[in-house]
Structure formats: structure tokens, C-alpha cells
């Protein structure tokens, strides 16, 4: 059993970390309630939530974010996310399994996880977990841009998967 | 005779000829009192106490001025206040400011009040404004955490490149009118930062700097991202000041990210 601070994290991409900021919750919410607008950040396709495993020292965090952005059209995009310590999922017997992603950043795809067999109650519970224990943050677009350029230089990007608009912004020519 | 498209559901054309001093091309007659159906339709806009008398809105061909006539009903004397006239202008699809107002009983003893309005914006600006509103409407229900943000940016980019600085000014005016949701304003600010058009860079920068003072944290956050995307170091002093004074913890974190990006690269 790993000590809690040696546990990896799970990353969930979110639209805006402001929406999860408790000081910005509507005043009509009762104690302990969450605003319904945040459910957009927890869309469960095929009853599964898409998460990424982040090492306990967060050393792969920027690469994972870069992998996520590698499929987009625009590099000028601040990436908001929430990190949840893996022990919270383990304790709740959520079923999470490896499901390789299909981003252009090949070496990062195996960090992708699916939390599957989720009922709506599970998703709501996950929202409460995230709100209570999640670390909400943002990765700036310039850090992401620099990391994608580095990955390109190292030959780690599958250029066929990248959109022409992003390649042009990164100065990548095939 | 020109007929406004807005007449179909709530208004009907009330043809009057030879009204003095104004070259008219159309009229809209608001039958608040006499037509219960119309009164119901406008009840969301006008208070019951305001639905008295009738109003005639007329406009000239180049939309350079408009006039609201107020007619008394049943021998009552009712003079609509300025706010009612302005709401009629909004109903008619234009944004006007009052130019002059006179009280008269001289026009066939029908109209009590004549209020002449001029548009707040010129006909060309009005066209830009309508194009901007069309873009906002088209994207108002979209989720911007996809490539929709890229397409939205392209749409605003096209509008700004085609119309230059007036387009930025008009977008700023629309933001200030508080008719747009915070989310779409926030995305607009991000898009204004993404656009790479040197001709309007200063105006977009000024708009973004102004928006970091907005009372909405979502809008301030959009402005912070927009300044980061604009990639202009002149914003650093204002961002540092905002970091010191903003009271929303996660927004302070986001400001720090933007500052780091501008300082490091």
C-alpha cells in the first residue's frame, strides 16, 4: 500500500476552473450543493469518464496536457484541469482501466484511463469528490506550445493525427 | 412603401401620408390598448401600467432618424416617458438616443407627444453590429472546450478584418450593454486575444485591459486569457496589479499563469 502522497493522480480536463471555485457558486445553493453547470465537465460517453494518470511527482503532467492539445486546431488555449489523488477512486471501488488514447503524442497515450460503468449517481458523487478534494489549476498555452515543439523535435508526434491548423501554428512542416 | 420585417407578429403597418418634416418610409403602430393579443405579447416588455394609449413609430429610408408619436385614447392624456420610447426603439430593432421631444396637439389632434430619435450608431455601424450579434447568437449555445473556440475566433476575425477598428468598438459596446451571457463575453475576449491583426491590436488590447476590471470573475478570466494570447508585455503591470487585488483564489492562480507566460517567453 502506497503512502497517500506517493499515490498517482487522475487528471480530468475541465472547461473553466472558475466554475468550480466555491466563492463563485450562486448564493441560492444550499450548503454542500454543487451548481449544475459543472456537469458539462463530467460528460460520460458510454457511461465512462475519461481520465489521465499523472505520476505522484507530476513529472508527466505537462506532457499529458500537450497530448490532449495535440488533437486541437488552436495552440492559443489555456488548459484547465482538476487533479484527484488516485486513492479516492480506489476507496470507492470505481472501476478504472487502461484505455490507450489516440492523441498525436504517442508516448503519452498509455496514460489514459477510463472510469466505466458509471450511473448518474456515480457521476454526481465524482463531482463532489472533485469539488472537495480536487486540485484545480491551469496550464498556460505557451508552456504547452513549447512542450509540443520539443516532442516534435524528438520525433514523438504522429503528424498524421494533427490538424493542419495546429501544425501551421507550431511551424511544423511534413 | 417600405415595410419593416418586424411588423409581422406584433405590429402592423399604419400608413399615414404627409407627416410633416420627415421623409418617411414606414410606420409601425403599436396597438397596446385596443388589441389584447398584442398587449399580451408585449406584456413581458411593458408593465401593465405602461400599456396605455397607442404609439406610432416611424423611420426614414436611411435609418438616420426615427420618431415616436404617442396617441391618447378615449380622451385620456398620456405622455409616454423616455424609457417607454426607447423600448419601442428596441422593439423596432434599432438603438436610438432621444434627440428632441415636443408635446403637440396640432397633428390632426391625434398625437400628444412627438419624440425624435437619432441612432446611437450609423447605418454602417449598425450593419457591423448586426453581424456581430449574428455571430454571438450562432455560438451562444456551443461548448467552447472543443474546436468551436477556433471557429468562433475565425468568425470574429473575419468581422474585424473586414471592418477594422469600428468592429472592435462595436463589440466593446455590445459587451457593455449587458445583453450577452458572461460565458460568451469571456470567449469573445479570448478570441480577441487570438486574432492576429496588427491593424486592430491596440484597440483589442485596450478592450481587454478594460475588461480585467469587470465585476464578473468569468469575464475577468476571459480577459486575462485574452491578454495572454495577445502576447503583449505591456499588460504585465496591469496583470500584476490584478493579481494583488483580485479576491477570487483560482482566478489569482490563472493570472499568475498568464504573468508567467508573458515573463518567460
Interface residues (C-beta under 8 A of the other chain):
Chain A: X13 X14 X15 X16 X17 X18 X19 X20 X21 X23 X24 X40 X72 X73 X74 X76 X77 X78 X136 X137 X138 X139 X140 X141 X142 X143 X146 X163 X165
Chain B: X143 X144 X145 X147 X149 X150 X153 X186 X190 X193 X194 X217 X218 X221 X225 X228 X229 X247 X248 X249 X250 X251 X253 X254 X257 X258 X260 X261 X264 X265
